[in-house]
């Protein structure tokens, strides 16, 4: 495989749209479910995707007052006249419409009647599930993946810069609008905190919430210690847990859970914190490219964050709910990422180095010894900054080739 990454400056000049892999899942669900729900973080491209896939559907934006007024004036009449081929964008603004949608699709029994979208919060999925159980097909749209940003581009636009991709992140506007990443993510975080966080749980202590965000960024890739965070931020551990749930529900962070089985070994059982987007992560850290290049330890964690997030994006883009973990024994033997798939597991070690060291396989060797009796662990990868090769049956891939790890799951899907 050649280099996947576009020259970002030229891509911005082209103004081309980034083709999203979820298109095929949406078109498939249109034929099997009466309601389609597209959820994900704000500004991840949900509206663009929906309107591109369903150009003939009538579109209503529930952040526009005129559309709100039109619907709320007489909801019964609205759904009588709009019973099919309707998009309701930002549906979390009017969750009371979900019951109306249920009544309408039960009457018409037409597939693909409604497409609803929303920036996820703690209540949206629950309300959709309660109102539309058995009638809705979900897809989750995350920020663009490395693979998506490479589609439909000539080789002239490719770049091998890992730093560009770490700092740019995956949000479409950074690429399509020629935005300076630090300015974009500054506005994103400010708007996110002032708007989304206030709406979800009416958090008033925004200074402490922002402090928590920065602390999480500085401990990326580390096991979370709720008591320590509580002391550092100056709030209760219960509040820390609540705030982390908000950050997860709004797709800022995720907690990578440890994998443990009855191996007869002492293992770590605390999750690790990662960010869904490295652009947001590096903005919160306040690092420049030179700063990150000098801090080799932090660079390794940010590189690990990129690889793990790309695996999650690729699986999510296949409309597969990611079943991912890490493993760490008390002996400090560790596997950075495990993808579960029934009896079979894919093991991934992640290193920011560009030269292979035999010690890189220490954790894989350990896990293979303790888990081989219970799982097929023959699929093992090292994702790093070096050249593609095969070492003792383990596939070594450059970070630009991450999608090859998840191609297997596409064939099994």
Buried (B, 14 or more C-beta within 10 A) or exposed (E): EEEBBBBBEBBBEBEBBBBBBBBEBBEEBBEEBBBBBBBBBBBBBBBBBBBBBBEEBEBBBBEEEEBBEBBEEEBEEBBEEBBBBBBBBBBBBBBEBBBBBBEBBEEEEEBBBBBBBBBBBBEBBEBBBEBBEEBBBBBBBBBBBBBBBBBEBEEEBBBBEBBBBBBBBBBBEBBBEEBEBBEBBEEBBEEBBEEBBBBBBEBEBEEBBBBBBBBBBBBBBEBBBBEEBBEBBEBEBEBBEBBBBBBBBBBBBBBBEBBBEEBEEEBBEEBBBBBBBBBBBBBBBEBEEEEBEEBEEBBBBBBBBBBBBBBBBBBBBBBBEBBBBBBBBEEEBBBBBBBBBEEBBBBBBBBBBEEBEEEBBBBBEBBBEBBEEEBEBEBBBBBBBBEEEEEEEBBBBBBBBBBBBBEBBBEEE
